[in-house]
């Protein structure tokens, strides 16, 4: 508390930018010269390097973070009424006692349900039918009590339905503790394993469980181990250890439940090792890793189905029978050939058909392929949408479950019968007070400076006039091949009802338009992501969707890198920018292999130990390119315990911005001292955080 009082004592009086009667004075971080050296001899000065403290205990560093939070509180005080209104509006569109659509697995219907006002759900099941007595497997509201952060993840029931494995995180750093619950007695077993990934796989004996152990420093999954219930964790069997730190690792079970698999993935290579569930140490490689060879395999019946980019940039689906599965990919045969216009993103095998999740024209859709070769895509009427394969745990079923979303349509869960084509609605996400007919979605194509057409998903009120006076809020991500699909958000109507336009720019670096879209937005092509975003903004302004001086932008994590890039490259195009948990210190982070995730991302950004990559990364790294120029108003956020983008990256960036920028526009830095990459936990808390930055954005854009 004394740190907060000391920070608030820094406040000075001057003309207010918003509603506050006095403008506070921003904190100033001490500049302490520190050389950062590259292996080939280049040296940069990082005067704010001292703000990095891996223990998160440095009093001077913590005092600076507290001062920033105090400054944010003071600066945003005048916007609290708007933030509170936005929060109430958003929460009012959420059904308090909502529950998920139950799914059937080995005779039980599993689901989650919320009690009114609860931040966390109950995880429950019923045997045989939904009219049977409820069994509460995890009472998460009770489990979260007393913790400022809580997450339960990776829930997996044993083959005999008697035991539940799950991961628990009460810090936010994604270092889970594996716990086992006896569902017959309700007791949590003594078997507890810390510092693991959140996915688990049960062997057929119902007493052996496989887990991925993390490196405590880099947080990379390093070793797969087998634990036998009731035995010391120290004696767990080492099943596999990955030596190459550019690979991420996870584990799972095939659709047939006959095999346990280790999935090894990097940006440019995959490898999958599988073992019979009855012999969980006899792992064999499906296909050995090769540079630029990616694949994922699943097993059902007497064959394997493989999604692969082998001689197929947009992927194809192939198959191989059990008898030939160990003879290499030369035995693989096409099920679905590759296409220049359709990107295969995922698949789900059934005994009677194959469900495919694919991208075409910038949208994600679902296709059904029957055993006799007939193919049918699920139809839709909207121009911008997203379909996603749902939870399908029964491969004998004739019904495929999937979800449908758009910016205007709440999440709808469907089932479609592969034999008859009959479709039925299982659930429409309840949104109290929401009327979809009041809004219109669009798909437009903006031309980038190199002539590439960039898809853009838009939503606005039906009575919106394209006269160049509206406020625009534009979002993008554009990295890792992750596609930013248009989905319903309960907070959006609050913007739209106030006359704003919301846009998602599907920039290069994602995979909306196929693998080439990803390749043209990474490594030595990364700047395409930044210029695409800027060019989309200019297109929308030129075509009357927004006023030139009423444009806001937002991105998070690698999308925060995007925000840092556009802030440096085109500050006059944006009135306000929101950068959440931003990856902004590209060169220093990628030079330090002790930082979590660094080594696994050389194929995404490049390895700056190589001068060619160093020079290119340095040319766009937001932290390294902060200049003595005017910047837009900015809202930056981080979590002290962030495991994906360490807190000190945005902290240093904000400190350097404060020292160099020449404008008087507000720069807000909000640090969550008790959370990680995803912010605070809990169903409603994220909407409270969102309401704060949304109110800030609206104030800057003149939206009431």
N, C-alpha and C positions, 0 to 999 in steps of 0.2 A: 504493500500500500504506500510506503514512503516513496518508492520509485515513481508511482503514479502522481503523487502530490508534487514531487520534485519536477516531474515532466510538465505538469500543468502550470507550474510556476514560471515556465518559459513563455507563457502567453503574453502577447503584446497587443496594443490597440492600433487598428488601422481600418480602412474602409472594408466592409464585408463583401465577399463574392456572392453570398447566397442570403440566407435569412438571419444568420447570427448577427448579433449587435457588435461584436468584436471579432477580429480575425486572429487566430492563434499563430504563433511563430513556430515553423516546422523544426523538428530536431535536426541537429547537425552531428554527423558521425565524424570522429577524428580520422584524419588521413595519415596513414603510417606506411611509408614506402616499403614495398615487398616485391622482390624480383620473382617472376615466374619464367622458368627456362624450358625451352623445347630441346629435345635430344640433339638436334642439328645445330644448336647454338643461339637461336633467336631468343631474346629476352624482352619481356613486357613488365611494366610496373603495375602492380595491383595494390593500390593504396588502401583498399578496404578488405584485403584478404584476412585481416585480423578478426573480422566478424564471423569467420568460420570457427566453430568449436564443436567437435564431434561429440563431446560429453554433454553439451548444452547446459553448462554450469558456469561459464565465464561471467562474472558479475557485470563487467563493463558492457559486454555484448547484450546480456539480458536487460540491463538498464536502458540501452538504446531501443530494444524491441518494445519495452514497456512505454517508453517515451513516444514511440511511433503510434502505439495503440491509444495513448492518451490524446495525442494530437488528432488522430482520426475521430475519436469521440467528440472532441471539441469542434472540429471542422464540420462534422455531420450532424451536430445538435439541431440545427434548423430544419433538417430533412427528416427528423424522427417521426413527425406526424404522418408524412407521406409514406415512409417505410412501414409504419404500423398499419396504415390503410391497405397497402399492397399485401402485407402478410395476411391480414384478415381476409382479404378478397381471395387470395390463393388458397388458404386453408379452407375457406368456405366452399371451394370446388372439389374438395377431397372428402369422400365418404368415410366417416370416422370409423365405422365398424366393418370395413371392407375385408374381403377374403379372396384368395386366389382360386382359380379353377382347379378342382381336384384332378389328379392324374393317378392312373392305376399302375401299380407295380407289385408283382408277385402276390396278388390277392388283397392288397391294401390300397385304399385311396388316400393319397397324401396331399396336404394343402397347408397354407398359412392363413391366419386370420388375425385381424387387429381388434382389440377392444376400443371403444370410443375414447379418444384422447391419448391412446398409448403410442409411444414412439417406436416400440419394437413389437413384432408379431409373435404369436404362438405358432410353433411348428407342430402339426398334429396329423393323425391318421385315423381311419375307420376301417374295420375289417369287412370285406365283402360288399358293402354298400354304404352310401352316405346316411342311411338311417340307423346304422349300428352305433354303439356307444363310442364316444370320442376318446382317443388316447393322446394326451399331450406329451409330445416327445421332448420339446424344449420350450420352457416358459421363459422366453427371452426378456420380457419386462422384469421378471424377478432376477434373472441372471445379470442384467445390466445395472441393477440398483447399486448405488455407491460408486459407480465408475463414471468418469467424465467422458470416456469414450468406450464403446462396446461394439464388437462385431462377431457374429457366429457365422461360419462359412464352411463349405465343403461337406455338408451333411451326407453321409453314406451309410445305408442300412446293410447289415450282413446278409448273406444269402438265405439264412434261416429265419430272417426277419426279427431276430432277438436282440441284436446289438446295434447301437448307433455310434458311428465315428463322426466327429466334427472338430473344427478348428476354432479357437477362441483368441481374440485380440482385444486387449483393453488399453492399448497405447496408441494405435493408429499407424504403426510402422510395418504392418503386414508380416510380422514375425509371429505366426500362430502357435498356439499350444494345442497339441492333439489330445483330445479327451475321448473316452469311451463310456457310453451309458448303457446299462443293462435295462432294456425296455420292459422286461418282465417284473423286475423289482423296483425300478425307478432309481436305482443307485448308480452313481458315477464310480467307475472302477478306479483302482489305485494307479493304473497304467496312464501316465502323463508324460508327454514328450514335447519339450519346448523347441522353439526356433525352427518351425517347419513351414512348408508351403500349405495351402489350404485344401489341396486335393488328396484323396486317399483311395486305396483299392483293397478290397477284401479278397483273400484266397478262398478256395472252395471249402476249406476245413472249418471256416467260421471262427477261427482263433488267430489266424495270421493276417496282419494288416501291413500293407506297404505304404511308406510315406517318403517325402523328399525332404532331406535335411539341408538347411541353408548355411552358407558361409556367414558367420556372425558379423563380418566387416562389410563385404560387398553385397550381402543379402541375396546372392545368386544361389539357386538350387544346385547343390553339388553332388549329393549322394542319395541314392535310393536304398533304403534299408527295410528289412522285414522284421517286424516285432511280433512275437508270440505272446499272447495275453498271459499275464501272471509271471512272466520272466523279467529279469532286470533289463532295463533299457540299455545298459552298458554292454550287454551281450547280444544286442540286435545284430542280425546278419547283414553284412554289406552286400547288396545285390548288384549295384552298379555305381561307378564313380565317373563323372565327366571331367576330363582334364582341360578341355578347350573352353576358356571363359567367354567365348563369343556365343555360346549356346545357352538357351534357357531350357528348363526341364520340367516336365509334369508327368503325372501318371493317371491311368484310367482303365476302364474295362470295356471290352468290345460289346456290340449290341447282342451278340450271341451269349455273352457272359462266360464264354469258354476260355477267353484269354485276358490276361492282364498285360498292359502295354506301358512302356516308357516312351514318352514323346520328347524328342530333342529338336529344338528349333532355333535357327538364326535367320537373319534377314535373307541370306543367300543359300541356305542349305537346311535340309531336314534329315532326320534319321529316326526310325521307329524300331523298338525292340519289344518283342512280345513273348510271353511264356504261358503255358497252360495254367488255368486257375488252380488246377490240382497239383501243380509243381511250380510254385512261384519263384523259383530261382533259376529255372532252365530257359533263360531268355535267348532268343535268336533274332538277328537283324532281318527285317523285312527287305530292305534294300540299303546298301551302304551309302553313307553320305558322300556327296560330290558337290563341288562348287556349282551354283546356279541350278541345282536339282532339288525341287521341293515336292513333298508328298505327304498325305495322311491316309492311313488304311483302317478299315473297319471290317469286322467279320460277322457273317450271318449265314446260317445253313451250312453248306459245304464249300463256301467260297469267300474270298476277300474282295472288297470293293476299294479301289484306290483313286483318290483325287490327286492329280499330279500335273506339274508343268513340263514334264518330259516331252520335248518337241512340241510343246503346246503352251505358249506364253499366257493365254487366258484359261489355262487348265483344261483337262479332259477327265472323264471317268473311265477307269479300266478295271478289269477283273482277272482273277486267277484262282483256279480251283485249289482245294487243300492239297491235292496230290502234287501240285507243281509250285507251291508257294515258296519253297526254299531254293528255287532254281534261278532267282534273279528276275529282273524286269523284262528280259527277252521273252518270258512266258506270258507277260501281261497282254490282254486283249481289250480293244476298245468297247465300251458300253455307250458312252456319249463322246463323240468326236469334238475336237477343239473348234472354236469359232472366233473370227476377228471381231464380232460385234457383241458376243455374249460371254461374260466372265462367270465361271462357276465358282461360287464362294463356299458352298457347303453341301452336304448330302446326308440323307438318313435312309438306311436300308430297311425294308420290310420284306416279309416272306413272299408277298404277292406283287410288290411294286418298289420303285425307288423314288424318293422325294428329293428334289434338287432345289437349292437356293441359288439364284443366279442374278446377275446384274445386266441390264440392257437399257440403253438410253439414259443412264444416270439413275435409274430406279432399281430397287431390289424386289424381285418377284419369286414366286414359288411355282415349280413345274412338277408334274407327276408323270413318271415313265413306267408303263406297265410291262409285265414280263413278255408280252407279245410284241413289244416295240412301239406301242402307241404312246404318244406324248401329248400332254395337255397343260397349258399354262393357266393359272388361276387369273380370272379377269378382274379388272377394276375400272372405275369411271374417272378417278381423279388424275390430274397431270403429274403430280409429285407425291410419292407415297413410299411406303416400305412394308414388305411382307417378310416375316421371319419364321423359320421352322420352330414349332413349339416343343413342348415336352411330350415325347412319344416313346414310352417305355415298353409297349407291348408290340413286338414285331409281327405277331399274328393278326393284328387288327386290320380291318378294311378301311379304317378311318385315319386320315392324316390331320393332325392338329397344327394350326399355324396362327400367327397373329398379324393383324393389319393395323397400320398407323398412317396418319398424315398430320400435317400441322393443324388441320381443322378437325380431323376425326379422332376421337378418343380410342385408345387401344381396344381392339375388338378381337376376341378369340373365336376362331372358326374351327369346324371339322368338315372335311370334304371326303366323300366316299369315292375311292379310286375306281370302283366298278361302275357305279351309276352316275357319278358326277354330282350327286346330291350334296348340298352344302347347308350346314346348320350353324347358327350362332350359339356359342356356349356362354359368352359374356361380353357385354359392352361396358368398358370402364365407366362407372357412374361418376358424373360430374354435375353436382347440384347447381342449378341455375344457369347452366351453359346451353346455348342455342347455336349449333353449328351452322345454321342457315344464315347467320349474321356475318359470316366470314367467307372469303374467297381465297383459294390457293392457286398459285401460278407456277409454271416452269418456264423460265426465260433463259436465253443463251447470250452471254456477254462475250464479246470478242477481245481476247488478250492482245497485247502489243505485238506478239509474234504470229497473230492470226488464228490461234487456237480458240475454239468455242468452249466456254466455261459454263456448265449448267448451274443454274441458280434456282433454289426453291424459295418461294415468296408466300406470305400471307398478309392480308389486310382486311379491314372491315368492308362489307359489301358496298357501302355508300362512299367508299374512298374515291377521291378525285385525283387523277394523275396530273396534277398541275404544278408540280415542283415546289410545293410548300411544306410537305409532310416531314416528320422526323423519321429517320431510318436507323434501325439497329441491326448490324450485320455480323454474323458469326461464321467461323470456319475453324478447322483443325489442320488438315493437310499434311499428315506425317504417318509413317509406319504402314502405309497402305490401309489405314483405318478410314472408313467411309462415314461421313456425317449424314446419316439418313434423317429425313424429315419425320419427326414423331410428335405426338401431342404433348404439350406441356401445360400444366394447370395455371402457371403464372402468365402465360402469353396473353390471354384475353384482357388482362389489365393494361397491357401496352396497347393492344389493338383498339380497345374501347376508348382510348385517349387519342386516337388518330395516328398512331405509329404504324410503320411498316416493319415487318421482321423478315430477314433474308438469311438463308444459308448459302454461302458460296462454296460450291463443291470443287475446290481448287486442286491443282496437281499436287501429288504427295499422298493423296487418298487413293482409293481404288474404285471410285464410282464408275469410271469409264474403262476399267480393265487394268491389267498389270502395267501396261505402258504408261498409264496415268500416274501410277506410283513411281515408276522408274524415272519419269521426267520431273519429279519433285523431290528427289533425294540426292545425297552426296554432292556431286559437282553440278547438279541441276537444282539445288535447293532454292535458289533465288526465284525460280518460277512460281513457287508457292506465294511469295510476298507480292510479286508483280501481278499475279492472277487476282489476288484479293483487292489490290488497289484498282486494277482495271475493272473489276466487277463494281466497285463503289462508283467509279466514274461513269460507267455505263448506266447504272441505276439513277444517278443524279441527272445525266444527260437526257434520260428518257422519262423524266418527270416523276419518278417514284419518291424523290426526296429533295429537300432544299440543300444547296451546297454547304451551308453552315449549320446543318442539323443532322449530321451523320455520327453515329456511335458505332464502335466496333468491340468485339469480345472474342477471346480465345483463352484456353487453359492448357497448362502443361506444355506440350510441344506447340499447341495453339497459342500459348503465351509467348513462345519464341516468335511466332508469327506477329503477335501484337508488338513485341519489341522491335521487330524488323520494320513494320509499317510506320511505327512512331518515328524511327530514324529517317526512313526513306521518303515518307509522304505526310509529314505532320500537319500540313495545311488542309488535307483532305478529311480530317477527323476533328470533331469538336470534343469528343470524349472517348477514351479507350479503357476497357476493363481487361486486365491481365491476371488470370487466376493461376496460382502455383506455377509461374512461368519459368521455363528453361531458357535462361538468357545469358549465361556465362559459358558459352559453348566451348571455347578453346581451352580454358583452364580446366573445366570439368572433364573434357575428353582426353586431356593429357594425364589425368590422375586416375590410374586403374584401381585405386583403393576405394573410389567413390562407387556406391551401388549403381549397377546397370551400365557403367561406362564401357566395359569390354564387349558387352553384348550388342553395342550400338555402333561399332565401327563401320558396319555396312550401311547404316542409315545416314550418318553424318560424315564419315571418313575418319581416318586415324591421323591426328595432327602431328604425330611423330614423323610423318611424311610431309615434306615441305609443300608439295602441291596441295594437299588437303589443308594444311595449316594456313596457307595464304588465303585459300578460298573461304574457309570457315571464319577467319579473322575479318574478311571483307563484309560479313553480314552479322556477326555475333553482336547482339544488341548491347551488351555491356561494354564491349570494346569500341562501339561506334557512337556512344553517347557524345553529343556535340554541344557546343555553346550556341544553341538555337532555341527557338520557341517550340514548345511541345503542347499537345492537347491536354486538357484535364485528364487525369488518370486515376484509376482505382486499381491497386495491386494487392493481391492477397497471397498468403502462404500458411503452412502449418509447421510448427516447430519440429514435429516428429515425422515430417514428410520423408518417405523412403524412396520416392521416385525422383523428385526434384528437391534437392536439399534446401532447407530454409535460407541458407546464406546466399544462394544465387539471387533471388529477388531482393534480399536485404542489401547486398552490395550494389545492385542495379539502382535501387531507390536512392541510396546514399550518393551515388555518382550523379544521378539525375538532379538531385537537390543542389549539388555543388556546381553543376554546369549549365542547367537550363536557364534561359534568359527571360522566360515569361512569368506572369503572376498567376497562372492557372493552378487550380488546386491539384495536389498530388497526395492521394490518400493511400496509406499502407496499413492493411489490416492483417495482423498476425494472430492466428489461432494457437494459443500456447498449449493446447491440450488435444491436438489432432494432427492427422497426417495428410496424405495427398488428397483424399476425398473430402476433407473438411470434417466438421463435427458429425458425429453419428446421430441416428434418430430420424424418424419419419418427417418431423416438422422442422427440425432445427435448420436444415439446409434451405428451407424456404424463408426462414428469418434472415439468414445470411444473404440470400438472393434479394430479398426485399431491400436490404440496406444499399447494395450496389445499384439496384434498379432505380431507387429513389435518387441516388446521386446522378445516374445517367439522365433521368428525366429532368432534373433540375438544370443540368448543363444544356440539354436540348430544348428547354423552354416548354416542357410538357407538364400540364397541370392535372 
